[in-house]
Amino acid sequence: MRRVTWFNLCAIVLGIAFLYLPIVILVIYSFNASRLVAVWGGWSTQWYAQLAGDTAIVGAALMSLRVAFVSASLATLLGTLAALALVRFGRFRGRLLFASMIYAPLVMPEVITGLSMLLLFVAISVDRGFWTVVIAHTTMAMCFVAVVVQARLADFDMSLEEAAMDLGAPPLRTFLTVTLPLILPAIVAAWMLAFALSLDDLVIASFTTGPGATTLPIRIYSEIRLGVKPEINAVCTIFIAVVGIAVLVASLLTKLTGARGTSARIEP
């Protein structure tokens, strides 16, 4: 067993501080009594109370959650199907082109993706709003889902599916009862990644949004140009708590699914 040295310990502490210290400061200053966000004025929860009356920020937050939930669900469905096609169908004709189109958003700048989506919606005369943002975020997040699920399918034991079909299970039932439970942790992780990417996106949403579909990042960006309000710290803290709870729930579901699968393999 490798001994822990002071260098390794300092590297871990500095790395964790670099990642999480800004978030901790944001959470602390969301309870700041002073209206000046850079000046500490004591502990207070007044900005959370005022946030409830700020209809613009609350509406943008709810819009972001709606867009993230719908786009993450669609991206997970389409990305999982794409990963299954890439892994299970082998070297089919057009596989290279199909894979290139799936993985293109991974390396393409978001400005180009947003502008191309805008030109598409203008060309087909689609009014920009909720669904255009959802389509754009689904296109952006689907490639990440495909990568995560494909990595899980790459080392999947095909003999389990073959045993189920030998026992008389049709392909659909085999997928639902054998394949899906075993790859479910990867699908849940991919959904969480797509959900977080949608919540975080500013560039693509700014090209594809319209009246009545302002997301929280766009609202925050439009307001911080005039100065950061304490309510912004409060709503960001709430989002951090929501995402943290979602990650914990997903981790528990993943552990429960993994434990259930292990027990099923152990039982005769």
VEXMARTI-770969 format. One record per residue (C-alpha): residue in three letters; y negated, x negated, z. Coordinates in steps of 0.02 Angstrom, whole numbers, plus 50000, padded with zeros to 5 digits. Each point is the difference from the previous one (the first is absolute). Layout:
// residues N
ALAYXZ ...
***
This chain:
// residues 268
MET500005000050000 ARG498324992949947 ARG498844995750145 VAL498295008250003 THR498624986949989 TRP498175001450041 PHE499594998549815 ASN501105014849954 LEU499325010350145 CYS498204996349951 ALA500375004349819 ILE500755016750051 VAL498545004250114 LEU498704995349868 GLY500925009749866 ILE500115015850107 ALA498174998150052 PHE499474998049818 LEU500925015949951 TYR499665011450147 LEU498434994050090 PRO498815009049878 ILE500995016150026 VAL499914998150189 ILE498124997249991 LEU499815015549891 VAL500975010750124 ILE498984993350148 TYR498345003049915 SER500505017849957 PHE499775003350187 ASN498294991650003 ALA498635010450080 SER498644991649897 ARG499525006649829 LEU499824982049942 VAL501764995349951 ALA499714981450032 VAL499285002350175 TRP501145004850143 GLY499295013950109 GLY501475004750110 TRP501495011449980 SER499795017349926 THR500955012849896 GLN498455008649933 TRP500284994149821 TYR501695008649994 ALA499155016150054 GLN498654997849868 LEU501334995949871 ALA500725017550021 GLY498335007049942 ASP499804988249852 THR500725011149864 ALA499754987149863 ILE501074986550081 VAL501305012250066 GLY500175008149829 ALA500184983049917 ALA501324994850128 LEU501005015849970 MET499844997649813 SER500664982250016 LEU501495006050101 ARG500405013549872 VAL499854988049854 ALA501034986750088 PHE501395012150049 VAL500185007849827 SER499824983849902 ALA501194990650115 SER501315013749982 LEU499855000249810 ALA499994981149990 THR501554998950111 LEU500945012549892 LEU499534991849834 GLY500174982250066 THR501735003550070 LEU500575007449835 ALA499294984949908 ALA500904988150118 LEU501645009349974 ALA499794998949812 LEU499634981350005 VAL501474996050115 ARG501355012249945 PHE499755001249810 GLY500204981449967 ARG499294992249841 PHE499505015749907 ARG498904999749846 GLY498174999350049 ARG500364994050177 LEU498774985549988 LEU498615011449939 PHE500415013050134 ALA500004987050138 SER498374992449936 MET499155016950003 ILE500645003550177 TYR499434983250069 ALA498354998749905 PRO498915007450140 LEU500634986250117 VAL499044986749904 MET498655010549918 PRO498285000150084 GLU499565016750078 VAL498395000749900 ILE500995000149839 THR501215013150067 GLY498595011250059 LEU499024998349838 SER501535003549892 MET500405015550103 LEU498195005849983 LEU500044997949811 LEU501655009649993 PHE499325014750098 VAL498425000349895 ALA501004999149838 ILE501105014950046 SER498525009650075 VAL500675001250177 ASP498745003550138 ARG500074986550132 GLY500465005650174 PHE501455000450121 TRP501414999349873 THR499244986049896 VAL499894989150156 VAL501805004650043 ILE500614995349825 ALA499064983550007 HIS500674995550172 THR501765005049948 THR499894988549850 MET499364985950110 ALA501295002050140 MET501555003949898 CYS500284981849955 PHE500024994750183 VAL501285013650039 ALA501094994249855 VAL499994982050063 VAL500485004950178 VAL501395012049950 GLN500664988449865 ALA500184986050128 ARG501095011550107 LEU501055005849852 ALA500314982249942 ASP501214996550145 PHE500695017750013 ASP501905000950019 MET500575010049849 SER501755001850071 LEU499355013250121 GLU499475011249855 GLU501634996549909 ALA501005005050154 ALA499025016350015 MET500295004449817 ASP501854995450015 LEU500105012950139 GLY499335013449883 ALA498124999750034 PRO498945003449844 PRO498614987549956 LEU498595010550074 ARG500915002750164 THR500464981550006 PHE498184995449982 LEU499415012350132 THR501344996250130 VAL500334981449971 THR498644991249901 LEU498465008950066 PRO500374997850187 LEU500324981449975 ILE498404996849901 LEU498955012050104 PRO499224986250108 ALA499354991649842 ILE499345016649934 VAL499115003550164 ALA499254982550000 ALA499445002349819 TRP499205016850043 MET499054992150144 LEU499394986049886 ALA499425012449868 PHE499155010650134 ALA499054984950068 LEU499504994149825 SER499285017249960 LEU499035000850163 ASP499284982749969 ASP499525002149818 LEU498175000249953 VAL499864993249823 ILE501225011449909 ALA499435015350096 SER498184996549958 PHE500425001049814 THR501095015550008 THR499195010750135 GLY498855014549970 PRO498995013250094 GLY500925006150153 ALA501274985849999 THR499114986250095 THR501234989250095 LEU499634991250164 PRO499804982349927 ILE498725006649875 ARG499065009250138 ILE499994984650112 TYR499434988749859 SER498585011849954 GLU499415000850180 ILE500124981850055 ARG498734995149868 LEU498745008350115 GLY500784993050159 VAL501635002250093 LYS500025015650108 PRO501025000550161 GLU500935015149933 ILE500764988849866 ASN500784989150136 ALA500705015750081 VAL500795007149842 CYS500744983049956 THR500774998950174 ILE500785017249977 PHE500734994649834 ILE500704984250079 ALA500855010950132 VAL500695011949869 VAL500714985949894 GLY500704991450155 ILE500895015750056 ALA500685002749825 VAL500684982249996 LEU500845002350170 VAL500795016449944 ALA500614991949838 SER500724985350098 LEU500935011850117 LEU500695010049854 THR500554984049915 LYS500904994050156 LEU500845016850026 THR500565000549819 GLY500644982250009 ALA500945003450162 ARG500765015849927 GLY500564990649846 THR500764986150105 SER500965012250108 ALA500625009049846 ARG500694983749929 ILE500844995550165 GLU500875016850023 PRO501735000649918 
***
